[in-house]
Amino acid sequence: IPFRSVVTLLQPISKCITKCLTSSYLKIIQGIHMFYSNLLLAFPPNSNQPSFELIHSIYSSFNDFIKETLSGFEKNPHSMNMYTALLLCNTTTESNHKFAENYLAIIVRILQKIIKDQYSGMKDAVTPGEDGANPEIASQDIINQILNLIFQILDQLILSMSGETR
């Protein structure tokens, strides 16, 4: 598909895509993740392809969401938004190992907080999304998925380091 055709198709749905980032429904999150993964594969952010503002604005929206959610992890590290942010961070890290390096300290602090909360008995601390909908997966499942994503991101970062640094 020609690049201009993709941009033309994305124009009407770009705002909807960014609004869906805060959904509490797993299927919507999975759809956004699939879209983002395919977009990164087709149009890498650091490629030499022609610059189109719409693609860059979508990437910027996703990056802003990741940054804001990870930075505000103290509020609710077990939320669906945290799951979404870590899922997108993991996807971005797969194509650009340097991306997650910016969030390494925050990711480690999220891991520490989740473990601390687990030991202090806050394992059911998941709240519904902003839209008031009930999450489609149980709180312990969200925590397990978040932990899995954190370990995947850390694994990618360690594998991208030189042997001497590891």
Order of alpha helices (4+ residues) and beta strands (2+ residues): alpha-alpha-alpha-alpha-alpha-alpha-alpha-alpha
